[in-house]
Amino acid sequence: MSYSSPGDNVCVRTTPDPIMPFSSDSEEEFDLTAGDEDEGEASGASIGCSDYSGSSSDSSDADARSSGGEESDYEEENKSNLSNREARGKSVKKQARTKTSKTIEETNQKKSQREHVLIRPDTYIGSVEPVTQPMFIFNETTNQIEERNITYTPGFYKIYDEIVVNAADNKQRDPSMDRLEIEIDAETNTISVMNNGKGIPVVEHKEHGCYVPTLIFGHLLTGSNFDDDEKKTTGGRNGYGAKLANIFSTEFTVECLDTENEKQFTQTFRDNMSRTEDPSVKKATKSEMKKGDYTKITFKPDLNRFNMEKLDEYAVGLLSRRAYDIAGSMSGKGGKKLSVFLNGKKLPIKDFKSYLALFDDLDAPLAFERVNDDWEVGVGVNTEGSGMKQISFVNAIATTKGGSHVNFITSKIVKAVQAVVEKRNKGGKKAQPAQIKNHLTVFINCLVENPTFDSQTKENMTLKQSSFNKKIALSDQFMKRWKSAAYKLKGITKLDDANNAGTAKSKDCTLIITEGDSAKSLAVSGLSVVGRDFYGVFPLKGKPLNVRDATHAQIMKNEEIMNLVEIMGLKFKTTYTKENIKSLRYGHLMIMADQDHDGSHIKGLIINFIHHFWPSLLDVPGFLQQFITPIVKCTKGKKSETFFTLPEYNEWKEGTGDDARGWSIKYYKGLGTSTSNEAKQYFSNLESHVIEFNRLSTDIPDEDDDDVGEEEGASIPRSGDDLIQRFFSKKFDKKQWMKIRAYSTYDVDRSLPHVFDGLKTSQRKVLFACFKKKLKNEIKVAQLAGYIGEHSAYHHGEQSLHSTIIGMAQNYVGTNNINLLYPSGQFGTRRMGGKSRDSRLDTSLFSHDISRFIEPEFYMPVIPMLLVNGCQAIGTGWSSTVPQFSPREIISNLRKMIRKEDPEEMHPFNSGWMGELECNSKGGYKFKGKIRRKNETTLVITELPVGKWTQDYKMFLEGLMASDEEKERDIEEALENHTDTQISFTIKALSDKLDVFEESKDGLLGKFKLVQNRTFSNMQVRDSEDF
């Protein structure tokens, strides 16, 4: 899913009245005792929402039907859930009466081929409705090809592509062709494509009685590609091609010169090829004859038919990228060198390899090979592991969905990598092909004789691998380069390597791992003091994986973990000592994390990682280290106090008492808040900032009764202590161990929601700040985060706070039943995640931080928000999963309880979700999506289980479409017609395959992973006593 960025112009405001679940006005009252007869109306107003029974689906349903997808599918699937059933029922009856009154002639119609193309465009050019999805476009500012989430119309893109491929095909017919020009004029909505080389004969076709150019461009099912006995490596196949562009244009002009017959031809078609002007045929002049043959198509797409108003920057960027595609896929072919021009500018593309250098968002190919005259292959590593990325061309056609040619190459690469992984991981689990594919970026450019595709859009090649016209064998040298380079890349991503790492001096080298890129900048600034010979820096993207609870597959797939293994030169199942530690690339590992509890968590996960795989390393003196920086600085006049841990600060604060009110407190919210000069000061005095890890005995000393007593917590600081810090210390005694529980208490307090308001500490700070600011109007996320940090003593990273704010505003399926903040902007979709209380309550209800009041320890909402929005949380020693329930049912039960009646049993409820809920035998629930068989070869999926996002499911379906030499694909095609709220996958598969799926034990739901089991036996929350 996508999330809004703090830098974006995205706003948020508190949910508008009437009546929020949390009231910012203590005088405002809320009546739960209203009579049942008004329950529907009252409950709808009371929770600040128009309807929670599912009627909110109406607008989404309408959006789905208008998207050009399976119109009837949404109506059929959602009809039972709509609140306006009666109105719709009348409408359906009316339609039925209208249908029965039609005449035979009206019911049974015959359409011309042109009319059929216009009525059913999806069959020929794809959808004519705008879709939003990631696409590669050319950025004129950066001169790079970038992947962007854009809105475009597939059908519009396809008619342009037909003309471009038609021009590129001429290079195969005439190798002397050396020029292809594309002009895109967004102002006049005009596109032209010109190619030289052998042109179209300007003669009359004896059989059809018209000129050949007229036949080729103005009559469907005509062309030179119908002889399947002839071996061709062109993109045309079915006789539609350029005619489709003609049909979907308001104006379409053909211009060509035939030097053999010394004739120039011009003809214009108008109004979707419904009107044809007489051709202009004249004798070519001498100057025209010298220029040689050419063919030029100029057309104006009928934007109304594509629901477009103009050629916007994304449309132009998409069309421009296609020009670069042609230059990359055709420039290196035989004959004369092909030059491609875009809007008069010659594209600087020499061959396919230079074309690949334009992709700035993809990892550049680590290995590239021209296998033979017809095949070129490049392979890189997708370090995100987010799924295989492929850029492929068949006869200049961009096969955006891949196909048999991509499966053929990737299967060979996967097997090679599998062998290397298994060799490095003897005795461990085998790496699965899907795991390896997730890290591949594959580039393929090939010429294939008589290719076949799964549709007229030609996005997926279906030609059997055995039919490839030439033997394709990747050389040993290529595979060696790929394997070695792949592992090298994974080890150096964002790494500033020490100059002596991996040499005889590596035992003296220190790898500094930082908490994010901003902390890396701090470390790099410090390197100017200590130098780069013995210090390397590598930033972590977030909290490392907890390897102790992860599967082998998860560990092997985790980028951060495998990066550390490669950088350090660690080998699994090896016991390290003072002697053989010399074999590592670094003899020391230094953690540079924030001095807060998040930083402690990261430190703990790193220790956990080392201890799980190489516990002996923790016995090597000085191997594991920590770099510490101040977390709090207090000043009062000329006096200054600096603290490296919160416990030290809290101890000073308690000892200072009332005198603390006069001090100015500065919190360092992260390493990124320290300046470059401060970094140089830190590294100039490393002894004061570097602490070595000391592995202690697990036997904790017994404590005297005086230390603990009946009130065990009496000797423990109320504020959080740092458990991990106890391991990074130069002095240990039993009093330090008494502080361990304090840290755990703090972590649980921060991580688990409170039973009264259902909020975690960070969420409560957000709500408190909104009330304090009396937030009524929109405000940017970043601005609100700054206000919260200023007024609620929030001392953690701002990014974490941004995520909290965004999470409280999200309202799509699977998030909040009632979002406490109003999302004014893009806060994510299913696809790709007041004022202070009365001062008299301060003493008992409000937390304190030095001389100011911050948020209350808990709120008292009118209805139990913990049940409304549920929670998923984890803290030290505790985790919690609380399901969401219907606000209407909650309010109804509250009223029953007020009247001393027994409440009704409630079941989980997620606003807007249209799936099926089923109780299982273990006390949990099955969340089922919706799938049905539309016909012999088609399935329709209209809902996913709660929490399964559209993009993730799309990747799953792509896996079902994959095939190789050993396995046939399960499905042939997966089409998407979603809206931002409604799911719509149309799946095409062979009839016998669908029969097998239906008859299997778990049926279609099981085969397509549409059932999710959830148990709710772990509902743990805090109460007023923090238990």
N, C-alpha and C positions, 0 to 999 in steps of 0.2 A: 504494500500500500504506500501511498505518498503522504507525506506530512508537510505541514507548512513550516517554512524556515523563519527564524526570528528576524532575518534580514529582509524577508518579503514584506510586501505591503498588505499584511493580513491582520485583521483586527479581531478583538474579542470583547464581549461585554457580558455582564451578569444577566441571567435569564430574566426577561421582562416580567413585571407583574401582569395579571393579578396573581398574588399569593405564591411565593416560592416555598419549597419545603423548608428552607432556612429563612427566617424572617430577620431582617436587620433592624427592625423596630421592636423593642421589647414590649411596647404597649399594644401592638397588633395582635389580635386573637384569631384563632382558627377553630371553626366549629366542626367537630367530628360526629356530633350527635344528631345531625340532620336525619330526617326520616328516610327510609329506604325508597319511598316513592320518588324521591328526587335524586336518588343515588347516582344515576348516570350523569345528570347535568352537574350536580355538586362535585362529584369526584373528578369530572373533567376539568372544572375550574380549579379545584383545590391543588392539583398537581401541576398547574401551569402548562398544561398540554391539551391540544385540541381533542385527541382521541388516542387511546392505547389499545384498542381492540383489534387493530389491524386495518382500520379504514385509511390510515395514512398511505396505504399502498395504492390508493386510487390514482394519484398523480403519477406515481412511478410506473404503474401499469400502463397508463396512457402513453408515457414516454417510451416504454418498451415497444408498444404497438406501433408507434410512429417511427421507430428506428429502422424500419425496412426489414426486420427479421421475421420470425415466425409469428405473424400477427395473432393467429388464433390460439397459439400455445399459451400466451400470457393470460388471455381471457379465460381459457379453459382451466388453467391451473389455479388461477387466483379468484375465480368467480365466487367460490364459496366463502372467501374471506373478506369480501367487500361489504362495506356497510350499506351501500346503496343497491342491494340486490334487487329490490322491487323495481326500481327505475330501470335497471338493466334488463330485468325480466320482461318488462313492457316493451323495451326497445327490441329485444330478441323476437318477441311475438310479432311485433310490427314488421320486422325484417322478413319473418317467415311468411306473413300474409303477402308481402310485396313479391317475394320469390314465386309464390304459387300463381300470381297473376301475370307472370311473364309469358310471352308467346313462345312457340317453338323456335321461331327465328331469333328471338332475343336470347333464349337459353343456349342454343347451339350456334356458335359463331365460327367464322373462318377469318383468319387474319393473314395478312401478307407477311413475308419474312421480315421486312423492315418494321412493320407494326409490332410483330412479336418481339423483336429486339428491344423496342422502346417500352413495351408493356412489361417484359420480364428481363430487365437489364442484368439482374444478378447472374443469370445463366451465362451471359456473354462477357461482361466486364467487371463483375463483382458488385458490391453494394454501392448504391448511389446516395446513401445516407452518410453524413460525416461521422467518423469514429475518432476516438482519442487513444493513441497507443504509441509506444516508443518506435521511432523511425530514424534512419540515418538521413541527415540533410547536410547540404554544403553551407558553411558559414562564411559569407564574403568578408567579414571583418577579420577572422582568424585564418582564413584560407585553409580551413580544416573540415573534414567530414566528421560531424558530431552526432551522437545519438541523443535525440530530444523527445520528450513526450509532446506530440503535436496532434492537432485536430486536422484531419484531411479526409477527402472522399476517395475511397479505393477505385471507384469506377472512373473518375476523372484522371487519376494517375495512370490507369490502365490504357485509356485511349491515346494518351501522349506516348506511353511506352510502345504501343503498337507501331506508331509512326517511326519512332527512333530505332526500334529493332528492324523494321522494314528497310531503313536506310543502311543499317549495319550489315544486314544480310547481303547487300550488294558487294561487300568486300569479299565474301566467299565466292560469289559468282565471277567477280572481276578483280583479281589481285592488284591490278594497276590503280584501283581506286585509292586516292591519297588525301581526300578532303571530305570532312563532314562538318556542316555548320548548323548550329542551333541558335535561334533567336527567340527570346521570351520577353514580350512587352506587356507588363502587368497593367499599364495604364489603359491600353486599348484592348486588353484580353486577346492578344494575338500571339500565336506560336507558329514558327516556321522551322522546317528541317530540310536541309539540302545536302545531297551527296553527289559527287562526280563519279566517274567510272562509266562503264557501259550502261546506257540508258534504255528506256522503254521504246520499242519500235513504234514510231508514229505512222501506223498503217491501219487500214480498216480490216476488222476481223470478218472473214468471209462468211462464217457460220452465223454470227450474231449481228452482223450489219452495223457495227459501230467501231469507233477507233479503239485500239488496244488499251490506251490509258483510261478511257471511259469505262471499258469492261472491267479493268483491274480495280479501279477506285470507286466505281459507281454501281457495281452489281455484286450482290452477295454470292458466296460460294464459288468464287472465281480465283484463278491464280495459277502458279506453276509448281505447287507443292503436293499434288494429288497422286503422283506416280511413286508408290511405296517401293517399287523395285529399283528406283534410282536412289543411290546413296547421296544424301544431302546433309550438310552441317549448317543449315540455316535455321532461323527462329520460327519462320512461318510454317503452318501445317494444315489448318482447317479451312482456309478460304475466307475467313472473316477479316482478321487483321485490320488494315487501314480503313476498310469500309465501316468498321465500328466507330472510328474517329469521325468519319463523314456523317454517320447517322446521328451522333451526339454533338454535332456542331451546328451553329446558326449559319456559318459560312465556311466553305471548304474549297480551296483552289489548288488545282494540279497544274504544274508547269514543268515541262520537260523538253529537252533538246535531243534530237536523233541525228547525229552527223552522218550516219550511213545513208539515210533517206533525205538528208539536208532539210529537215523540217523542225519547226518549233511549235509546241502544242500548249495551249492554255484553256482550262475549263473550270467553271465555278459551279458548285452545288450549294443550295441554300435550304434553310428551314428543315434541318434533320434529314437531308437528302430527299426531301419531298419535291423540290423544284430543281431542275437541271437546266442550266443555260447551255446554249449551243457552243460547241468548242470553237476556239480560234486556232486555225492551222495555217501557218504561213511558211514560206521558204526562209531558211536560216540565212543570215547575213554572213559575210566572210569573217568579220570579227567574232561573231558568235560561234562560227565553225572552229576558229582557232582555240577557243576556250574548251571545246570538247563537250562530250555528252554530260548531262546532269539531270537530276530529278529533284524538284522542290515542291514540298507540300506546305501550304499556309492555311491555318484554320483558326476559327474562333469557337472554343468550346461553349456549349449551351449551358451556362452556369446555373440557370434555374433548375435544370434537370438534376443537378448535383447538389442542390440546396446550398449553393455558394453565391456570395455577392460579388466577390472579386478574387483576383489572384493575390493572396496575402503573402507575407514574407516567408511563411512556412511552406506554402505551396511552391513558391519560386525556389526556395532552398531544396525542396524535394526533387523538382524537375531539374535543377542545376546539378544535383548529385548524380542524376542519371547520365548526364553528359560526361561526367568524370568516370562513371562506370564504363561507358563505351570506350573512352580513351584508354582506360586500364586494361579492359578485356580484349581490345582489338588492335591496339597500337603495335604489339609485338608479333602480330601474325605475318605470314609470308607475303611476298610481293613488295610493293612500294610501302614506305613508312606512312601510316595513316596519321594525319593531323586533325585534331578535333578542335573546333572553335565554338566558344560560348559567348554570345552577344559581341562578336567581333574580336574576342580575345582568344589567342591560341593557348590551349591548356598545356601546362608543363609536365605532361605525363609521357614518359618514354616507353614504359612497359608495365606489366602487372605488378612487379615488385615495387616500383616507384609509386604506383597508385596506392598500395597498401600503407605507405608512409603517411598518407593523409588522415588516417583514422587515429585521432589523438586520444579518444576515449578508450580505445582498445590497446592491449599490450601488443607491441610490434612483433611480427613473426620472429621467432628465435631461430627457426630453420626454414629455408626456402629452397625449392628445387623445381626446375623445369624438367619434368619427367620425360616428356617427348614433345614433338611438335604440337600436340593437341592438349596436353595436360600441364598445368602449373599448380603447385601446392605450397602453401605457407601455413605454418603452425605456430601458435603462441600459447601462452598460459593466461587463463582468466583467473587472476589471483583472488577475486572476490568469491569464487566457487559458487556463483549464483546461477549456474546453468551454462551449457555449451552455447557459444556464440559462433555463428557462421556467416560468412560472406561468400556467396558462390554464384557462378555464372555458367550457363550452358548455352553455347552458341550466341553469346551476348545477352541472353535472357537472364534477368536477375531472379534466381530461384530463392526467394526469401524464406520459404519453408523447407529448403533443402531437398532431400530426396535420396535416391539410390546412389548417386555419385558421392554425396556427402557421407552417407552411411558406409560406403566402401572404403573411403580414406580413413575415417575415424576409427573403424574397426581395426585397421592395421596399427594405427597409432596407439589405441587403447591396449592392445595385446602387448606391444613393446613396453609400455609404461608398467603394465601389470607385472611383467617379468622382473623389471627393475625393483618395484616395490616389494614383491615377494622375496627377492634376493636380499634386500635390506632388512626385511622383517621376518626372518626365518622363525618358523614355529608360531607366528601370529596368524590372525585371520587374513584371508585374502581380500585384497582391494576389489570392490565390485566395479564392473564397467561403468555403471551409472555415476559412481563417485568420481571416476577419472574424467568422464565426459563433462561433468560439471565445471571442470577447471580448464577446458579446452577452448581455444579460439582458432577456428579453422578458416582458411581462405582457399578457394578453389576456382580455377578458371579452366574450362575445358570445351573442346569441340566434340560433339557426339553425333554420329550418323543417325538420322531419323529418330530423334528423341520422342518419347511419349510423356504426357503430363496428365495429372488427375483432373484438370479442368481447363477451360479456355483461358483462364487467368495465368496459367503456366507458372505457378509458384512452387510446385513440387514435382520433380521428375520421377516417373514411375518405371522407366525402362529397366529391365532386368540387368543386373551387373554382368551376367554372362554375355549380354549383347553388346557390351562396349567394344568399339571398333578396334582398339589397340590394347596391347598388354600394358597394364599399369603396374609398375613395381617401383616402390620407393627404395632408393639406394641405401646401402649400409651406412655410407657416409652421412646421408641425410638423417637417418634414424639416430646415429651417434650424436650428431650435432643437436638434434632435438632433445634427446634424453639428458645430455649433460647440461645444455643451456637451460632446460626447464627447471632442473634442480638448482642451478645457479641463480636463476631469477627469483625463485621462491625464497632464496636465502638472502637476497640483497634488496628486496623491495623496501624503499624508504630508509635503508641502512646507510649510515655514515660509518664505514668500516675503518677500524684502526689500521694504520699502515703496517704494523708488525703482526697483525692477526694471522694465524695460520703459518707463522714462520717459527724459527727456533726460539724466538723471544715471546711466543704467544702466551706462555705461563705468566708473564708480567703484564699482559693486556687486560683491560677492564671494559666490559660491555655495559653501558648505561642504558637501561630500559626505562622509558619515560611514560607517563600517563598522558598520552595524546601528543599532538603536534606542537601545541603551545609550550608544553614542558620540554619538548625536544629543542625548541628555539632557545630556551634558557640554558640547556646543557651545551648546545653548540656555542653559545656565547662564552661559556666557561672554558671551552676547548682552546680559545685564544690565549688562555693563561697556561694550561697544562700541555697543550699541543695535541696533535692527532696521532702520534706514533704509537701510543699505548692506550688510547681511549677511543672507543667506538660508541655510537649512539643509535638506538633503534626505538621508535615510538610504538606503543600499543594502541590499538583502535578503541579499546574499551576494556571491560573486565575480562580477564582470561577465562578459558573454559575450566570448570571444575572436573579435572580429568579422573578423579576418583569415582565419580558417578557416571562418567561417560562411557559409551561403547567404543570398541576399537574403531568402528567406522566413523563415529563422530570425531574421535581424536585425529584420525588420518585426514579427515575432511576439514578440520579446523585450521584456518590459515595462520592464526597467531601462534599456536602451539608448534606447528611444523616449521614456521619461520625461526622460532627460537632454537629448535633442534638443529636446523641447518646452520644458523649463524654461529652457535656455540660449538658445533662439530660433535654433538652428543650422539652416542650410539646406545640403542636400547639394549637391555639385558647386560649391561656392563657395570662392574663394580669399580669405582674410581678411588684412588688413593693419592697420597702426596706425590708418588712417583709417576703413575700413568696419567695424572691430570695434565701432563705436558702434551698429551695427544689432542687436547681440546684447542680450539682456535682462540679461546679466551680463558685465562686462568681465574678471572674474577667476574662475578655478576653483581652489578649494583642497581638497586631499585630506586628510581627517583619518582616518587608518587606524592600526591598532595598530603599534607599533614592532618588530614581530617579522617573521618570514619570510612569514607569511600576509598581513600588511599590505603587505609588499613586493610580493607577488604581485598584490594589488589595485591598488597603484600602477602596476605594470607594465601591467596590463590597461587601466587608464584611459589611460595614455600611448599604448598600442597603439591604442585606440579613436580618440583624437584624431589620432594620426599617420596612421592608415589613411584617414580621411575628410577631415581638414583639417590636413595637415602644416604649412601656413603658420602656423597658430595657435601652433605651438611656437617660431616665430621672433619672436613678439610678446613683448617683454619684460614679465615679470610676469603673463602670462596664467595660466600653470599654476603652482600653488604647493603646498607641503606644510606642514601644521601638525604639529609634532613635540612629543612629550611624553616624559618619562623612561621607560625600559624596565627599568632596574635602579638600585636605590639601596642603597649600602653604608654601614653605620654602625659605628663603633668608639669607644665613649665619646662624646666631643664631636666627633669627626671624622666627616665625611660626604662621600661621593662620589656624584655623580649621573651616569648615563650614558644617552645618547639612542640609542645603537646597541649591538648585541651585539659588534661588532668593537672598539669603544672599551672595553667592559667586559672582553673577553677579553685585550686588550693590557695593561690595568691589572692583571688577575689574574696574567698571566704575569710581569709586572714586579715584582709584590709578592712572588711566590714563597711561601715557607712562612709569611710574615707574614699571608697572606690567611686563614689558619685562624681568626684571632681576630675576624674581621669578621662582622657580621650582614647577611645578604643579603636584600633584598626585591625580588621580581620583580613588575612591574606586568603582569598577564596580559592586559590590554586597557584600552582607554580607559575602559571602564565601571568600572574599579577606582579611578579618580581621583575624589576627592570634588568636590562643588560649589564648595567654598572653593578647592580646587586649581585648578579650572577658571577661576575668577575671577582667580586669581594668574597663570595662563597668559595670559589675554586682556589683563591689565593690562600685560603686557610682551611684546606681539606680536612685536617686533623679534627677540627671542631665540627665538621659537617658530615663526616663519614663514620658510621657505626657498623661494626662487624656483627654478623649473626652468631649467637652462641647457642649451641644445642644443649638443652638442659635435660636432666633426668625427669622422667615422667612422674617420679615420686614427689608429690608436693608435701612439704613439711606439715606435720600436724599443728594445729593452732591451739593455743591455750583458751580456756573458757573465757578468760578476760577479754580476749580478742573478739570473740563472737557473741557469746551469751544467748539469751533467749531471743533477743531482737537482733538477728544475724546481720541485718542490713544497717545497723546503727554505725558500724565502723567503716561503711562503704560510702564513698562520695556519691552524692546524688546525681552529679553530671557524669557523662560517659567517660570511661577510661579506655585505654587502647590495649587490648589483649596482645596484638602482634608486637606492640612496642616493648612488651616485656622480654621478647626474644632478642630485640635489638637494643641492648643496654650494657653499660659497663659495670653496673652494680646490681646485685640481686639480694633480696632478703624476703622474709615471709610476708612483710607488709605489702610488698608489691603484688604478691599473689592474691592478697585480699581484694585487690581492685579489679580482678578479672571479671567478677560478676557484674560490676558496674558497667563495663563496656557492653556485655551481652544484654543487660537491661536496656541500655540506650539503643542498641540496634533493634531489639524487639519493639521498643516504644516507637521507633521511627518507621519500622517496616510493616507492622500489623495495624489494622484499623481498630478504632475504638467502637465498642458495642453501642454506645449512645448515638453517635453521629455517622458511623460507618466511614470515617475519614482517617487517612494516614496523616502524620505530622505535616508533611509538605503540602498536602491538599488543604489542611486546615489553615496553614499560613496563607495560602492563596485566597481562600474565602475570607479570612480575616482582613487581608489587605484590600480586597474588593469592597467590603463593608466600610472599612475605615476611609477609603477614598470616595465612598458614596457613588460607586461606579454605576452610571446610568447609560453613558454613551460609549461608543466604540473606542478601543485603545489598542495599540499594537502589542503583540505578545512580548516583544523585547522591552517595551516601555513598562508594561505591567510587571515584568520580572524584575526590572530595576527598582520599581516602587516597593515590591515585596521584600527585596533584599535590604532596602533602606529602613523599612518600618516593621519588619518581623524578625530581625536577627537571623536571617537565613545565611548560613556560612558555608554552604556546599556549592558545587559548580553550577553556573548559570544554565548550562545546557540541560542539566537534570531538571531544573525549575521550568524551563521552556517546555520540556516533555510533560511535566505535570499539568501545566496550564492547558496545553493542547489536549491532553487526555481527558480533562474535565469538561472540555467543550465538544468533544466528538459525540456524534449522535447517529452514526450509521449502525447497521446490524452487527451485533457482537460487541458493542461498546456500552454506552450508558442507556438505561431506560429513561432516565431524566438527566440530561446534561445540565450541570449547575452553572456553567458559563455558556453564553450564546456565541456560536461560531459565525462570525461575519467574515467569510473568506473561505479558502480551501483548507480544511482541517483533516483531509483524508477521506477515502471512500472504502467501500468493500474491496476494491481492487488492490492492490499492493499493500500492526502496527494496537458594603454597608458602613456601618459605623461601629465603633467599639461599644461594648456593653456599658451599662451604668457603672460608674466608678465605685459604687458601694460593693460591687461584686469582685473588685480587683483582687483582694487578698486571698479569697478562697478559690477563685476560678482561673485567674490569669497567671501565666508563666512570667518570670522576671528575667531580664538580662541587663545587669548593671542598673542604670538609673531609668529604665523605661519599661513600659508594659508591652508585651507582645501578644500573640494569639491566646485564646482561652485553652485550657487543657482539653476541653471538649465542648461541642455545641449540643443543644437539645432540640432537634428538629421536630416538626409536628408529626411526621410519619417516619418510621425506621428506615433511613436511607441506606443502611447496610444491606437490607433486603431488597431495596429498589435497584441499586446498581451493583450489588455483590462485591466481591474482591478476589484477587489472587495475590498472595503476599508470601514472602519468605524472610525470616530473620534468623538470628543465632539460635539454633536449637528448635525453632518453631517455624511452621509454614501453615498457610491457611487458604482454603478455597471455599468461598461462599457463593452460591448461585444467585442469579437475579430472579425476582418475582414481579408479578403484575402489580403496578400501583393501584389499580382498581380493586384487585382482590385483597391487597393489604388494607386499604381503606375500609372495605366492606367488613373484613375481620375485626378491625379496630372498633368499628361501630358495634359489632356483635359483642365484643368483649366488654365494651362500656355498658352495654345492656345486660351484662352477665350471661350471655349466651355462649355456647360452644363455637369456636371458630371452625371454618371449613378448611379441609386440607388443601394446601397450595402446592403447585408444581412449578418448576422453572419456567420463566417467561422472558423472551428477548424481543423487544419492540421491533416490528417490521419483519421479523423472520417468519417465513411461510412454510417451513418444513414440518415434519411430524415428530412428536415427542412420545416416547414409549418407555414405561417403567420396565426395568429388568429384574431378574430374580435376586440380585445382590443388593437391592436397595438403591441402585443408581438409575441412570436414565440413558436411553439411546436417542441421540439426536440424528434424525434421518433427513437427508436431502430429498429432492424429488427428481425422478427420472422416469421416462415412459418411452415406449417404442411407438414411433409415429407410423412407420411402415416397415417393409421388409429389410431395408438397409439404413434406416435412420432412427437415431435416438435423440431425445430432447431432454436436457437437464435444466430445470428452472429454479433449483435451490440447492445450496450446499449446507453441510452441517455448520452450526454456529462456530465461529472462530477459524474456519477454513477460508482463506482469502482467494479471490479470483485468480490473481497472478500465480500463486503457488499451485492452484489446481490446473491452470493452463500448462505449467511445466510438467505436471503429472501426465496430462493428456499427450503432450509432446513425446513423453517417454513411451506411451502406448503406440505412437505412430512410428517409432524408431524400428529399424530392422537391420539385420546384418546377414552374413553368410550362414549363420546357424539358427537364426530366429526370424520368423515372419512377423510383420507388424500386426497388432491386434485391431487397430482401427485405421481407416484410410485418411480421414480428414476430421478436423474439429473447427467449426465456424463459431465466431463470437458475435452476439447481438445484444450485449449487456447495456444497461444504463448504469448510472452511478449507484443505484440502489437495487436493481433487479438483475438476476442471473439468467443468462440464456446461452447455453452451449448446444449447438446442433452437431451431432456426431454421425459421420458416415462410416459404415463398415460393411463387410461382406455378409450376406444373409445367413450363411451357415455359421459364421463366427458369432453373430448375435444369438442364434439359436442355442449355441453351446453356453454362452454367458447366461442366458435366461434360465437354462436348465441346471446350472451349477448350484452347489449347496447354498451359497449366499445370494444367488441371483444377481441381477444387474446392480443393485445397491452395493453388494459386496465387491463385485468385480471393479466397479468404478469408485471405490473408497468413499461411499456416501453415507456411511454409518460411523458415528463417533460415540464411544461409550464414556460416560462420566460418572464418577462416584463423588458423593458429597459427605464423606465420613470424616473430613478433616477441617471442620469449621472452628477455627481458633481465633479469638479476638481478645482485646484488652478491655478491662472494665475500669471503674474509678480507682480501684486499688492496684492497677497495672498488672492484673493477672488474667 
